[in-house]
């Protein structure tokens, strides 16, 4: 299906329950502004090295997507923010403010590139908050979303000031930090590391992705183990991009297991973790809550999917379906234990 539909050529678009809405409508402006904000946060993520901060920003992006969905479909309770959704922002604000003396005077943005980008994201956040207020007057809006948007701008402001504060170290300390950072970058150069990994994979005949022959050998070993355990399963293997490489249906396996196994394999490479781990992070209030409703239903949170790795490089995904989540995950772990034998 083409990305262009020509449906908006006359300046109108549609919401979930409303057709032919002008693109100048306050709701459309709000959705566009929040979309702009999520993109700014994506840029900020590329400039941050602290993994915990990146996870916080990704959680914020997912919540913003939920807010957008709530604007498009305001009667869907799934798109209402949970009570106290903003609390993790308040906790992070309090934590950062305990680490530095926040300036009280007016701030001139631009002390460093990262804080400048955060200030841009903050101002877009405020614009989104104002747009949400306008929508609330005319159409009503989720109170949880209004509280979250207000707190988000505060969080981005403090994160920007905290970033500036870390830049204000004495020159000697800053010099040492820069030397250490440069050394780490040299030791952890992604391009160099990836080149080494790819060369190793090439010598193993893997070429950066699991081959059909390797997939067949892996499936054969997993099937033998499944028979030993008295299980009837579907075993699916996909490439690192999520496309199926091989799917094997054991005699007596459930019909539905075919679809579930392939989705487990896809999910494991899409989120770069096991589906068992994802299932824990997809609970209400957790980082990946609602992820199973994305990507046209291709993402699942049933245990039994694991990424196949050589070093840190994902060469494919393995999905198993046929028993309980724990049983499927155990078989998938067995597959990981024999992966090197079949490559």
N, C-alpha and C positions, 0 to 999 in steps of 0.2 A: 504494500500500500504506500503511495507517495506521501511525502511529508506535507506537500501542499494540497489543500482540498478546495481552495478558491471560495470557501464558505464565508470568509471574512472580507472579501473584496469590496463589499459595500459598506464597510465600517461597522459591521455588527458581528457578534459572536454568541455563544450560548453558555449558560450555566446548566447545572444538572437538571433543574426543574423549570428553567426559563429559557425560551428560545428568542432569537433575534434581539439580543441585548446590545445596546450601543457600546462601542469600545471606550466611549467617554464616561460611561457609567461609573459611579463611585466604587462599586464592587470590583469592576475590572481593573480600575486604577490601583485598588488595594492589592489585588492578587499580583499585578505586575510589579508593584513596589516590593512586596515580600519576596518575589522571585529574584528581583535585583539584589535584595539583601542576602539571600542564600548564596548567590554567585559571588558577592563580595567576601562572604565568609569562606567560600571555597578558595579564593585567592589568598586570604589570610592564612589558611591551613598550610598552604605550600611554603610559607615563610617561617613556620614554627617547628621547632625540633622536639619540644616537650610533648610526649605521647599523651599524657593525661589531658593537657589543654586541647590537643587535637580531638580527643574523644568527647570533651565537653562541647566543642564547636560542632562536631558531627551530631551530637544529641540535639543541639539547638536547631541545626538544619532540618532534622527530621520533625521536630515539633513545629517548625515554621511551615513545613509541607502539610502537616495536619491542619494548621490554621487556615492555609489556602484552601484545602479541601472543605473545611467548615464554611468558608465564605461561598464556595460554589454549591454546596449542598447543606444549607443551614439546619435542615430538619433531621440530619443523620447524626444520631447520638455518638457514633464511633468517632466523629470528628470534634467532639467536645473535649477540651483539655481536662485532665484529671485535676482534682482539688490539690492546691498547693504545688502545682507543676513548677512554679517559680522558685521553690525553696532551694533547689540545688544551685541556682544562680546567686541567691542571697548568701549561701554558705561559702561559695567561692569568692564572692565580694569580701566577706568578712575575713576569709583566710588571707587574701592578698593584702588587704588594708593593714593586717597585723604584721606584714613583712616590710613595709616602707611607710614613710611619712607623706601622705597624699597632699599635694599642694592645694592651697585654698584660693589662690588668685586665678584670674582668667588664664587659660592655657593657649599658647600659640602652637598649633599642631605642626609637626614636621621635624621633631628632634631626631627621629630615625625613620627609616622606610616602613618598618612593621607598625610602629605606633601611628604613623600617618594613615596607613591602610585601615587600622582599627578605628581611627577617628572618622574616616569616610563611612565605614560600616555603621558606626554609631549614629551618624547623621541620617543615613538611609533608614536606620531602625526608628529614629524619631519621626521621620516622614511617614513610615508605615504605621506608626502608632497614631499619628494625626489622621491618616486615611481611614484607619479602623474606627476612630471616633466618629468620623463623618458617616461611615456606613452604619454604625450603631444608631445614630439619630434617625436615619431614614428607614433602615431595614431591621435593626436589632443586631446584636453581636454577642458572642460568647464572653461572659465576664472573665472567665479564666484566661482567654486569649488577651483581653485588654490588660489584665494584671501582668501577664507574662511579657508582653511587648514593652510595658513600662519598665519592668525590671531588667529586660535585656539590654536596653540602652545604657542603664547604669553599669551593668556588668562590662560592657564593651569599653565604657569610659575608664573604669578602674583598671581593666586589663591593659589599656593603652598607657595609662600613667605608671603602672607597675613595670611595663616594658621600658618606659623612659628611665625609671628609677634604676633599673639594672644596667642601663647605659651610663649612668652617672658615677661609676666607680673611679677611683684614682687611676691616673694614666698607667702606673706600673701594674696595677691589678688588671686593668683592661688589656694591657699589652700581653700579660701572661695568659689571660683568658683567650685572646685572639690566637696566640701561638698554640695553645692547647687545642682550640677549636680547629685550627688549620691542620694540626697533626692528626686529629680524629678524622677530619674529612679526607686526608690523604690515605689513612688506614682503612676508611670505610667508603672509599670512592665507589658509588653505585656502578658506574660504567666499567671500572676496572674489575670489581667483584663479579659483575654479570659476565664479563668477557671470560674470566677464569672458569666460572660455572658452566658457561656454554661450551668451552673447550673440553671440559671434563665430560659433559653430556654427549658431545660429539664423539669422543673416543669410546663412550659406552654404547654408541649407536642410538641414543635417545633423541638427539637433535632438538632439545628443548621441549619436547612433548612426548607423551607416551604413544608408542606405535601400536598398530593393530595386533601384530604378533605378540608384543609384550602384554597387551590387554588380554589376549586370549589365554596366555600362560597364567596370568594373575587370576583370571576368572576360573580356570581349571583348578588351581590350588584352593581358592575360596570354596568352590563347589565341593571338593573333597572334604574340606573341614566342615562344611554345612551338613553333608551327609553323615559325617561322624557324630555330629551333634543332633542328628535327627531333624534337621530343619529343611524346609522347602522354600527357597528364596528366589528372587529376581536380583541379578547382579548386573549393575550398569556402570560403565566407565565412559567418561567424556574427556575431551581435550582441555587444555588450559583456558580456551575461550568459551567453554561450556557446550560445545557441539558433541553429540554422541559419537563414540568410537566403536563400542561394542556393548550389546545388551544380551544377557543370557537368562532364559527362563527355565528353572528347574521343573521337572515333572511334579505336578500337583500344587504349584505355586498359585496364589490368588491372582485373579485377573487384574485387580486394581494395583497390585504390587509393581506391575510394569511401569505405569505412569509415575508412581511414587518413587521408585528407585532412580529413574532417570532425573527426576526433579531433585532428589537428594544429591546426586552427583553434581548437577548444575549448581545447586545452592552452595556446595562446599567450595567451588572455585569462585563463585560470585562474591562471597563474603570472606573467603580465605580463612575459613575455620571449619571445624566439624559442626554438623547440624545439631549435635547434642549440646555443644557449647553455645551455639546460636539460640537454641530453645530456652536456655537460661536467661540470655540477654534480651529475649523477645517478650518477657513477661511484663505486665503493666508497671510502668514507672522505670523500666530499665532502658538501656541505650537503644536497643533495636526493636522496641515495642512497635508493632504494626508493620514490621518488615515483610511479613508473610502476605500482606495485602498489596504489595508492590509487584512490579515486573509481570503484570498480567497473570498472577497466580503461579509463576514458575518457581518462586521461592517457597520452601517448606521448612518447618521447624520441628520435623520428626527426626529423632536420632537415627543414625545409620548412614550418614554421608560424611566423607572425610576428603580433604585435598591430598593428592599424591605429590610428594615433594622429593627433590634431590637437592640436598642442602636447603637453601631458602627459596629455591625456584620451584614453583608449582608447575608440574608437567601434565596434570590432569586431575580428575575428580572421580571418586568411587562412591557409588550409592547402592545400598542393600536394603531390600524390603521383603518381609515375609513373616517376621516374628514380632515380639515386643520391641520397643525402642532400644532397650538395653541389650537385647539379643542381637538386633541388627548392628548396633554400634560395636559390640564385641566382635562380630564377624568382620566388620570393617577394620577394626584394629588388627585383627589377624592378617588381613590383606596388607596393611602397612608393614607388618613384621616380616613379610616374605617379599616385599616389593623389590628389594635389591637383588634377590635371587632370580627374578624373572626379567629384569632389565638387561 
